[in-house]
């Protein structure tokens, strides 16, 4: 591919530069995804699902290209995986300040500590799928816990 293509992929993988944050780039990358999560408030369910699917597939692609440009490593500056994972974490969760905060904390905890099966995905897959896959599983685990909490009225989300 062309040099411009590779540079654009790295820029996207780094969340337009937020991944270069000297402090907690993954957390900053997750925070940048908050407005993307809020799109579900204005888009139809079908359009939001298509958006998430395209975002996730694009994340796998740009993470793969970026990894090759960064000497084959899952560089901490690649944050598109956190963005994709947080989209999954908050999909179809009633959005309130409290649900967003709970989702953010849970997602970051799963992403940082990588309990099974998050760590399994990270070990079993390589390239863009390995970079993004563990975050997708962390996002799914977060979503399930949030859905259970909401449906069982453990927390008052209003």
N, C-alpha and C positions, 0 to 999 in steps of 0.2 A: 504494500500500500504506500501511498504518498506520505511524505513527511508532515504535510498539513493535516491529513487524516489522522495520523498518529498523535499529533499535538492537540487536536480537537478532542480526541478520545481521552487523552490524559486530563485535559481541562474538565471534561464532563465527569470523569471518574473521581476527580478531586473536588467535585461539587462546586465548580467555578472558583476554586482556590481555597474554600473553607477548610479543606483537608490539610492545608499547609499550616494550620493553626499550631503554634508551638505548644499549646496546652490542650489535651484531650480532643484530638481531631475527630475521633469517632462520636463523641458527645456533641460536638459542634455540628458535625454532619447530620446527626439525628435531629438536632434542633432546626436545621435548615429544611427538613422534611415536613415540619409542622404545617406550613401553608399548603403543601401538596396534600396532606391528610385532610385539610379543611375543604378541599375541592369536593369531597363527598356531600357537603352541605348544599352545593349549588348544581351538581351534576346529577343526572338520573343514575340509578343503580347500574344500568347497562353500560352507560358511557364511563362511569367511574371504574367498573370492572375492566373494560377495554383499556383505559388509561393505565391502571395498575399492571395489567399484563404486558403492555408495551413498555412501561417503565422497567419492569423486572427483566424482560428480555434484553432491553437496551443496556441495563446495568451489567448483565452477564457479559455482553459484547464489549462494552467500553472497559470493564475491569480486566477482561482478557487482553485487550490491546495494551492497556496501561501497564499491566504486569510484565508484558514482554518488553516494554520500553524502560522498565525499572529493574532490569537485570533478573527477571523471573521471580520476583518476590511479591508477596502480598504487603506492599508498602503501607504503613499507617496513613499516608496521605490519601489513599483510595477510600473515599467515604460514600460512594454511590451505593455500596452494599448496605450501609446503615440506613440510607434513605429508603431503599427498597424494602428492607426489613421493617422499618417503622410504618411504611404504608400498609404492609400486611398486618402488623400489630394492631393498627387502629381501624382497619376496614370494618365497616358496619357496626362499630362501637358508637353508641350515642355520645356525641362529643360535648363534653363540659370541661371546665378547668380541671376538675378532679379526675375525670377519666383520662384526660390527656397527661396529667402529671403521673398518675398511676401507671399508665401505659409506657410513658417515657422511662420511669424508674425501673419497671419490670424488664422492659426491652434491653436497656443498657446493662442491667444485672445479668441477664441471660447471655448477652453478647460478650461481656467481659469475662464472666466466670465459666462460660461454655459447659453447662451440665449436659449429660447425655439427653437427647440425641444430637445436640448442637455440635459437640466435639467430634462425634462420629462422622457427621457430614463434612466437617472441616478436614478430617483425616482421609476420607474415602475419595474425595473429589479434588481435582486440581484445576488450574486455570481460572477463568471467570466464574465457572460454576462453583468451584471450591470457595472462591472469595465471597460470592454472593449467597451461596447455598446455606451456610451456617447462619447467616443473618435472617434468611427467610424462615428457617426453622425456629430461630429465637423469636421472630415476629409471630409465627403461628402459635407458639407456646404462650406468648403474651396475650394474643387475641383470645385463645381458649380460656385462660384464667380470667380475663376481663369479662368475657361473655358469661362465665359461670358466676362471677361476683355480682354482675348486674342482674342476672336472672334470679339469683337467690337472695337479692336485696341485702347483701352483706354490708354494702356501703350505700349511703344516700348520695346519689350522683347529681342531685339538683342543687 
